Structures are given as structure tokens and as C-alpha cells.
Amino acid sequence: MSKATFAMYWAASCGGCEISLLNIGNDILAVDEAFEVLFWPCVADFKYHDVEQYADGAIDLCLFNGAIRNSENEELARLLRRKSKILVAFGSCASEGCIPGLANLTSSSAIFNAAYADCLTTDASRTQLPQTVTMVPEGEIHLPRFYETVRTLDQVVPVEYVIPGCPPEAHQIAAVIKAIISGAPLPAPGRTVIGASQTALCEECPLTKDVKQITRFYRSHEIIPDPTICLLEQGLLCMGPATRGGCGALCPQVGMRCEGCYGPLEGQDQGARMLSAVASVVAVGKPGDEEAALEEAIDKVMATLVDPAGTFYRFSLARSLLQRSRVTDPAQQSAEEAR
């Protein structure tokens, strides 16, 4: 009996998802025993040409991690979609946009200027920005086209399943792969989340919730929290109320706020849900206070909340209701619409 076939690819990502797969420990041997690897450029010298030669549907399972940042990412997403029976958006970058998706708060020209023109450098002549085509004595060098907007995998091609997390927890990866290997029934495909909870992280967090009200927010370095009490009620902007559970609330249990890497609950916008949670803990004054005084008290608390967009949508901006900030450059807007 021939083995099932496996592929894994990284687009706009950090490489942590590959490490998380290796972190399943001895279970990686079961993967090796059950699957023949057809494409995994992180660990072996595969070429895109190799994948192009496979018959459509030749790959039984493809874990695709990383957001769609440039034309190469999109080309591989479409290629692997054709070649794969099961395509999984693996990790936060592929499923929600994650940290690369925060680039949607600005423009591609601003990113290039920050990286190549406005940065401190010892080379005063360094003013050339990357070009998609550059002539050299040996011929043309081609670079992928840098997109104005970062997108998630399922905003480019259909996916069967999503395994969230930055990165996904090893025990969840192992459970999903074992289910696939054993032939156990999987949920109906259609961007279905597997390997995670259907309830908020707060439901699995053991910290005590006393519904305390706060008069300011703190950054992690500004306070040593009580290890037994809900971090949000101590002024640390823990994203637990707006984040899908499944990781075991590992961060809050060691005094670090949940950053939201497992993404929003089904059908919800993570930032909007978090705004509601914040409203429930902010001290708003006493009954009978004048409306102007109440508004001033709320503004004073909210002024201590640093970078609300980057906090509420740190992992989910690209797939949120907002998706990106408005493009003010008409040329960029036209190019985006044309694509």
C-alpha cells in the first residue's frame, strides 16, 4: 500500500509553525511512517518546478502557513490548491493575517521608505528601493511583486480546514495528524477550525474573575500582577474574552496577557468583541455624576491604552471587519482595485 502524500509551505511567516510541527516529538515518526513528503522547502531542497509536475490532487495533505504578502506567495497558494486534496491554513498568519497583517495599517510605499530610505544606515548612498525587474550582466533578476494589502490564505483560495495559533500547540497538531492518519472522521470541510476550542479562552483560564473595575491600563513591564486574579481586571489588556480557546491559557497562567493568537470566535470580530469586554471593566464614575464628568473619566482610562488597533487586531486585522486602513495614494488604490 502506497503512503499518503504530504506538503508544507511557508509564505509570509516567521518559521515558528515548522518548529511547532517538529515539537510534536516522537509523533513526528508516525508522520514519517504514514506520509511521503512531496514538498517541504524548509527541510529539504524542493523546487517549485517539482510541484508543477505533480498531477492535480497528488498531495493528500498540505499545511500552508504564512499570509499572502506578495505575488510569489499567491502563486504558490494557487499551485498548492490545485495539487492538494486537503489544504489547511496552518497557524495565525495563514488563517488571520497575524503580525504580517499589521502592515495593512499603512501602505507599501511607507513600508519601503521605512526599511530602505528613512532608516539609520552607514551607507549614505543607499536610496534604491527593490524593483520587480533588475538588469545585471548575467540577465534579468526578478523579485516578487510586493502587494499593497496582506491577505489570508482563504481570501485567495478555498481551504478545507484551519488550525489556529501562533504557532499552533504541538498537542493539537499531533491530535489532528493522528486523526488524519487513522482515518477518523473529520468535521465537514469549508474553512472549518480544527484543533481548537469553540469557546473563549476565558472559559479555560483558571484565574479568578471578580468583575473588578479599573481606572487605568498597564503594559506588561509596568506591573507585577496577582497570579490568581484575572489579568484584565488588574488593568492588563488580556485578549482572552475575544479569543478562541484551545491553548490551555498558557500565557495568563504565567502573568502574561493573552495576545489573541488563536483568533476570534466563530462569526465574531476580535476587536469589536474586545471593545465590549473593555467597556465592562472600565470604571465610569458614580451614580448621579454629570455626563461630562463620566466622559472625562472614561477618556482618562482609555488614554492609558497603548496602540489599540495593534492590540485588538494584532493577529486578526487582515481578516477582520476593518481588513486595512484606507489607501490615500490614488495610484496605489487603482493598482489594488485592478488586481
VOGU-994857 format. One record per residue: residue in three letters; y negated, x, z of N, C-alpha, C in turn. Coordinates in steps of 0.001 Angstrom, whole numbers, plus 500000, padded with zeros to 6 digits. Layout:
ALAYXZYXZYXZ/...
% end
This chain:
MET501192500859500000500000500000500000498758500895500000/SER497846500673499086496645501497498991495667501127500110/LYS494850502102500471493866501882501518492717501017501017/ALA492055500345501987490784499708501674489750500808501451/THR488656500463500810487645501463500468486360501233501257/PHE485684502336501553484534502306502464483389503120501877/ALA482162502668502143480971503425501757479913503250502837/MET479074504263502968477927504169503883476770504922503253/TYR475585504322503332474411504923502699473214504767503612/TRP472326505780503601471075505664504347469891505635503389/ALA469001504685503629467769504590502857466640505116503750/ALA465599504315504001464517504764504877464970504610506320/SER465478505687506892466026505648508242466014507047508830/CYS466496507176510072466429508458510774467761509182510837/GLY468865508526510501470184509130510615470931508737511876/GLY470254508007512774470903507596514012472066506650513810/CYS472039505857512746473133504906512501474424505635512146/GLU474309506742511410475507507538511121476084508112512406/ILE475203508584513284475665509132514559476332508051515396/SER475778506838515384476364505755516174477762505410515680/LEU477995505528514373479332505272513851480307506333514356/LEU479866507588514366480721508648514878480943508513516385/ASN480027507849517078480143507680518521481216506681518935/ILE481903506067517993482987505161518382484214505949518857/GLY484088507277518870485119508125519475486414508129518701/ASN487518507980519427488828508050518782489059506938517782/ASP488264505867517897488417504767516938488048505201515517/ILE487314506320515397486989506816514064488251507223513319/LEU489296507577514071490576507928513441491202506705512788/ALA490997505546513403491509504311512805490774504000511506/VAL489472504311511489488701504131510259489243505042509169/ASP489493506283509525490016507244508555491394506827508042/GLU492192506267508941493538505853508546493509504619507651/ALA492542503718507896492521502443507176491729502488505884/PHE490748503403505797489833503380504657489846504690503878/GLU489695504562502578489381505704501729487875505699501499/VAL487215506786501824485768506875501684485405507156500233/LEU484676506234499625484247506394498237482822506920498117/PHE482026506732499184480629507160499096480065507238500507/TRP479634508436500896479017508632502210478260509946502147/PRO477090509955501520476385511213501252475973511977502501/CYS475940511312503654475594512006504884476657513025505283/VAL477922512760504950479008513619505444479744514367504344/ALA479547513990503104480256514670502017479410514634500751/ASP479757515504499808478941515684498606479319514659497539/PHE478826513420497743478989512380496732477734512315495876/LYS477900511935494624476771511789493708476615510315493323/TYR475386509939493007475152508564492567475980508268491320/HIS476158509278490476476948509094489259478371508652489599/ASP478918509162490716480263508757491126480330507256491355/VAL479322506731492046479311505297492362479160504471491093/GLU478350504925490174478130504193488922479424504019488134/GLN480357504955488289481606504890487533482625503931488134/TYR482422503524489403483366502599490014483249501216489370/ALA484350500503489363484316499117488897483511498281489891/ASP482874497229489404482171496319490310483151495763491335/GLY482747495776492612483614495293493679484652496296494139/ALA484556497538493693485561498546494060485476498947495525/ILE484303498771496149484111499139497557484343497899498416/ASP485326497970499298485627496807500144484567496583501210/LEU484093497660501828483122497538502915482057498617502758/CYS480792498199502703479671499139502622478710498862503770/LEU478490499881504605477476499819505652476206500471505109/PHE475172499685504942473917500172504368472885500203505479/ASN472439501404505851471393501484506868470114502019506249/GLY468993501611506806467703502042506284466983500929505546/ALA465667500956505632464831499989504934464614500426503490/ILE464011499544502712463706499829501308462252500292501238/ARG462078501618501172460759502234501203460280502638499810/ASN461240502979498921460857503490497603461836503021496537/SER461585503417495302462383502932494174463825503445494235/GLU464046504627494793465422505134494928466218504259495892/ASN465597503893497028466267503003497979466676501691497314/GLU465766501125496515466064499845495865467154500007494808/GLU467106501084494059468129501329493039469511501411493660/LEU469625502125494786470929502254495456471353500944496101/ALA470396500173496597470734498872497170471345497961496115/ARG470764497938494931471280497085493857472619497616493334/LEU472746498935493247474001499524492789475134499233493768/LEU474895499457495056475936499232496057476235497742496233/ARG475263496896495968475539495457495995476569495092494915/ARG476398495652493730477348495353492646478740495917492943/LYS478780497056493565480050497740493764480782497317495033/SER480164496510495887480728496210497204481133494744497346/LYS482308494541497927482727493178498260481974492674499493/ILE481879493527500519481158493182501743480049494205501939/LEU478814493729501912477659494595502135477032494215503473/VAL476929495205504374476428494971505722475080495665505901/ALA474078494905506334472809495511506755473045496095508134/PHE473178497409508180473664498095509374472488498730510112/GLY472157498194511280471060498727512069469732498054511786/SER468757498345512635467467497651512589466674497905511317/CYS466732499129510789465922499424509598466347498554508424/ALA467646498418508223468146497611507113467947496120507361/SER468067495693508627468036494264508902466647493713509200/GLU465763494534509814464445494031510215463283494902509752/GLY463541496089509233462474496994508816462231498118509788/CYS462347497815511107462295498814512176461027499677512084/ILE461096500916512530459920501781512561459334502016511163/PRO460144502244510113459538502374508778458706501158508391/GLY459092499983508877458376498767508534456973498696509105/LEU456678499490510156455328499502510700454319500039509700/ALA454808500725508658453909501176507591453244499985506898/ASN453798498791507053453201497600506449451886497196507124/LEU451549497866508240450260497615508872449124498329508152/THR449480499196507199448460499929506458448843499958504986/SER448232500850504221448501500927502782449163502256502437/SER449786502316501283450438503555500852449413504672500654/SER448228504331500153447205505365499953446745505938501282/ALA446624505095502304446233505583503633447313506487504217/ILE448577506147503982449686506977504463449649508348503791/PHE449467508367502479449420509635501755448222510487502207/ASN447070509843502398445903510587502845446131511200504222/ALA446766510436505112447022510944506458448001512117506435/ALA448987512047505547450030513067505515449634514313504729/TYR448830514133503680448588515246502760447136515701502657/ALA446196514850503033444789515201502833444014515337504135/ASP444163514361505040443355514341506254443995515077507427/CYS445201515596507255445898516249508358445402517685508545/LEU445615518197509759445288519590510030446297520492509335/THR445826521526508680446719522416507958446083523790507848/THR446905524795507688446386526151507491446108526440506023/ASP446460525471505161446261525650503724445108524759503277/ALA443928525336503176442742524545502834442791523991501420/SER443646524553500579443715524090499186444704522949499001/ARG445346522530500095446395521514499977445775520123499822/THR445556519735498611444966518421498338445795517594497354/GLN446842518175496798447646517480495800448571516458496459/LEU448492515218496026449384514180496525450655514156495686/PRO451770513679496251453014513602495474452843512745494222/GLN453459513185493146453417512463491875454837512041491492/THR454952510906490835456286510466490426456873511372489348/VAL456009511974488528456469512903487491455599514167487545/THR456239515319487609455531516600487629456163517538486612/MET455357518171485806455860519125484825455957520522485449/VAL457096521160485261457335522535485681457918523271484475/PRO457981524609484508458514525343483353459901524884482925/GLU460697524436483882462068524017483556462144522604482989/GLY461051521848483071461059520476482569460330519540483519/GLU460754518280483574460115517277484425460859517135485747/ILE460092517039486834460636516685488145460227515251488438/HIS461193514427488792460924513015489073461120512730490565/LEU460142512079491168460247511599492540460299510072492534/PRO460974509474493509460983508010493598459568507467493767/ARG459365506254493300458062505608493456457933505068494876/PHE456847505419495538456584505024496924455999503616496929/TYR456711502658497522456271501270497472455140500996498455/GLU454348500024498115453266499595498998453821498895500233/THR454927498171500075455487497356501157456919497769501449/VAL457209497996502722458583498245503160459301496909503272/ARG460515496843502719461294495603502771462643495850503441/THR463245494779503913464593494856504467465608494770503333/LEU466846495119503635467879495108502601468048493718502003/ASP468082492682502855468334491339502327467122490744501620/GLN465964491411501686464820490998500871464921491543499450/VAL465932492386499217466150492974497891467443492461497274/VAL468518492423498065469817491950497581470470491098498659/PRO471369490192498298472082489414499316473010490318500129/VAL473150490000501409474104490710502268475024489696502934/GLU476240490149503227477182489264503906476933489223505411/TYR476687490401506003476583490476507458475468491427507885/VAL475059491259509139474063492123509774474644492611511100/ILE474566493915511329474883494479512643473588495090513160/PRO472903494434514116471583494904514547471670496065515530/GLY470494496639515833470402497705516828469779498960516269/CYS469158499732517140468544500996516733468976502106517686/PRO470208502636517458471190502147516487472087501089517134/PRO472994500477516360473969499571516966474785500307518027/GLU475187499582519068476006500179520123477414500467519598/ALA477965501607520021479249502072519495480366501066519734/HIS480385500425520915481484499498521200481441498283520281/GLN480237497885519845480131496751518938480574497144517529/ILE480200498338517116480648498826515810482168498884515774/ALA482759499444516830484216499575516887484892498209516827/ALA484324497233517538484926495897517551484889495259516171/VAL483765495410515471483636494815514139484596495490513160/ILE484649496814513176485516497535512241486984497235512527/LYS487348497139513807488731496799514151489089495409513628/ALA488137494473513735488388493120513233488608493135511726/ILE487826493952511029487984494047509571489324494684509226/ILE489673495756509943490933496453509670492133495550509924/SER492059494779511016493200493937511390493306492678510548/GLY492267492382509788492278491157509001491909489926509797/ALA491359490131511007490944488990511829489836488227511110/PRO489785486919511287488756486132510587487354486512511045/LEU486470486713510100485073486992510385484253485721510214/PRO483064485667510812482200484500510587481890484330509103/ALA481511483136508740481154482878507347480029483807506921/PRO480155484438505744479119485378505301477840484668504887/GLY476760485451504838475465484908504444474377485392505367/ARG474194486698505440473322487360506410473669486944507837/THR474943486869508135475429486465509447475418487656510400/VAL474832487468511571474778488543512568476123488636513272/ILE476694489839513288477947490072513996477758491263514926/GLY478580491336515967478492492444516905477310492348517845/ALA476750491153518035475611490984518941475647489579519521/SER474763489320520465474733488038521156473887487022520408/GLN474088485773520719473258484706520165472215484231521168/THR472096484941522311471120484586523329470186485764523581/ALA469104485509524302468110486542524561468658487619525490/LEU468100488804525368468521489928526195468399489608527678/CYS467402488814528060467208488463529467468450487823530079/GLU469245487156529247470433486477529748471485487459530249/GLU471483488678529741472468489662530186471851490746531063/CYS470554490624531356469860491604532191470020491209533660/PRO470488492126534516470738491789535913469491491823536797/LEU468339492253536284467150492352537124466678490968537565/THR466196490887538790465789489612539387464496489111538762/LYS464478487832538422463304487194537826462708486233538849/ASP461528486569539364460879485771540402459663485004539884/VAL459433485052538574458304484374537936456995484796538605/LYS456836486089538768455579486621539308454525486633538203/GLN453271486529538599452175486636537644451517488005537763/ILE451026488508536664450483489860536631449006489837536261/THR448318490878536687446887490975536412446558492116535457/ARG447600492874535021447407493905534013448769494353533492/PHE448743495000532329449952495604531774449889497118531972/TYR451073497720532073451185499156532247451998499758531108/ARG451666500980530756452530501757529871453573502450530738/SER454657502896530107455806503382530865455462504544531786/HIS454516505394531391454189506567532202453223506250533345/GLU452740505020533409451727504677534400452291504065535677/ILE453577503758535703454136503055536851455611503418537017/ILE456035503497538267457471503617538568457917502238539030/PRO458654501508538211458964500113538542460020499988539633/ASP459998498843540287461066498486541218462335498291540394/PRO463422499001540686464617498930539837465396497634539938/THR464932496709540788465673495462540966464959494250540390/ILE463699494406539987462882493255539578462573493330538084/CYS462513492171537443462173492039536029460961492902535684/LEU461106493724534661460037494644534288458791493918533792/LEU458993492818533068457841492066532561456997491547533720/GLU457633491140534792456911490617535950456254491733536764/GLN456519492992536376455837494128537006454750494700536088/GLY454534494044534956453475494480534065453919495406532956/LEU455214495708532860455742496484531738456140495504530640/LEU455644495718529440455837494728528381457260494806527835/CYS458202494316528600459609494299528193459824493188527169/MET460451493529526041460629492577524946461880491715525104/GLY462511491773526267463749491032526487463706489556526163/PRO462617488824526514462597487384526222462630487057524737/ALA462208488002523883462098487735522446463137488482521628/THR464098489120522309465039489998521615466472489513521785/ARG467237489614520717468649489245520747469405490175521707/GLY470290489615522510471101490412523412472294491030522698/GLY473043491813523445474235492442522889474394493892523284/CYS473295494529523693473364495952524060473751496145525514/GLY473734495055526312474020495185527732472780495461528563/ALA471601495266527985470332495504528693470295496907529275/LEU470670497883528475470776499265528958469419499830529375/CYS468387499590528588467070500178528889466462499611530171/PRO466359498280530331465768497751531562466485498203532830/GLN467773498446532743468515498839533939468212500259534400/VAL467533501037533553467118502378533982465593502486534012/GLY464920501330534122463481501327534297462677501438533020/MET463324501356531868462613501411530591462588500015529979/ARG461418499599529520461303498269528942462139498161527666/CYS462650496986527394463277496723526099462208496814525032/GLU462486497564523970461529497718522870461760496688521770/GLY462906495981521805463149494917520835464019495292519666/CYS464852496350519781465533496878518603466648495975518071/TYR467148495037518871468175494135518345467586492963517569/GLY466264492949517454465616491961516603465491490596517260/PRO464890489641516548464642488314517118465900487467517167/LEU465831486444517983466873485432517989466836484666516668/GLU467949484046516333468079483359515052466971482337514858/GLY466283482441513713465269481461513361463949481616514097/GLN463756482721514821462526482894515580461751484113515079/ASP460453484091515327459607485236515049459440485998516359/GLN459784487281516347459826488050517589458453488133518252/GLY457423488377517469456092488482518037455590487177518626/ALA455817486074517903455373484770518390456099484396519678/ARG457401484672519721458174484382520938457665485232522107/MET457296486474521833456832487351522902455469486929523411/LEU454620486455522527453319485945522961453484484804523962/SER454460483951523702454736482846524618455206483364525975/ALA456070484396525959456563484979527206455430485630527996/VAL454530486314527282453387486955527940452494485905528594/ALA452268484806527882451413483742528409451962483171529713/SER453279483225529875453890482641531071453744483520532308/VAL453385484795532138453293485685533302451871486170533583/VAL450944485928532679449570486391532885448866485506533908/ALA448269486144534911447512485411535923446254484824535285/VAL446041483534535492444922482858534814443881482309535793/GLY443907482752537029442917482277537994443452481155538864/LYS442546480466539533442919479428540489442532478054539959/PRO443238477009540406442863475654540005441400475376540360/GLY440678474801539435439279474486539659438306475526539156/ASP438819476705538731437941477734538186437304477254536890/GLU436097477708536622435421477370535374436180477949534187/GLU436125477234533061436846477683531873436400479074531434/ALA435120479344531536434610480658531141435198481759532022/ALA435355481467533308435930482447534231437401482678533925/LEU438103481602533594439520481731533237439678482580531975/GLU438828482298530979438892483050529727438604484524529972/GLU437635484814530834437301486201531142438460486895531846/ALA439142486182532764440268486766533486441423487087532535/ILE441683486173531590442761486398530618442417487575529707/ASP441175487616529246440754488724528382440900490065529097/LYS440617490082530383440706491321531160442146491804531225/VAL443089490875531410444507491254531442444948491734530066/MET444612490977529033445085491312527689444475492611527170/ALA443332493010527694442716494267527279443563495473527685/THR444465495277528648445342496379529084446626496454528265/LEU446787495542527293447969495539526432447678496440525228/VAL448315497596525188448046498589524151448880498290522900/ASP448222498289521739448891498153520439449795496923520377/PRO449239495715520486450089494512520460450914494355519190/ALA450338494645518017451108494488516770452281495457516735/GLY452020496713517083453084497713517073454096497527518177/THR453745496746519205454677496462520300455506495228520009/PHE454849494138519650455560492883519405456438492953518153/TYR456020493762517177456744493827515902457251495240515605/ARG457513496015516650457932497401516440459175497504515569/PHE460084496557515709461336496620514960461471495515513925/SER460563494565513881460815493384513040459677493006512116/LEU458663493859511961457493493463511173457844493094509736/ALA458683493912509079458950493711507650459604492368507359/ARG460301491805508336460980490523508113460363489390508936/SER459210489637509513458555488649510363457752487662509526/LEU457099486734510207456202485820509521455018486569508916/LEU454618487676509533453482488458509037453870489318507842/GLN454985490027507937455526490948506935454652492167506698/ARG453370491993506499452487493135506299451035492700506482/SER450137493696506596448717493407506623448232493143505195/ARG447063492573505076446517492259503764446141493542503027/VAL446516493635501757446154494787500925444747494561500400/THR443857495503500688442453495321500305442106496015498996/ASP442980496905498528442745497608497267443241496724496121/PRO442360496206495255442781495312494167443843495926493272/ALA443740497224493003444729497891492132446099497878492779/GLN446123498146494086447387498121494810447970496722494838/GLN447097495730495062447555494340495103448157493930493767/SER447542494307492670448044493966491345449380494631491093/ALA449509495891491487450776496607491288451895495959492101/GLU451555495544493327452547494907494191453014493590493599/GLU452084492784493121452425491492492541453241491653491263/ALA452916492697490479453650492933489244455099493304489528/ARG455320494063490618456678494475490957457482493292491498/
% end
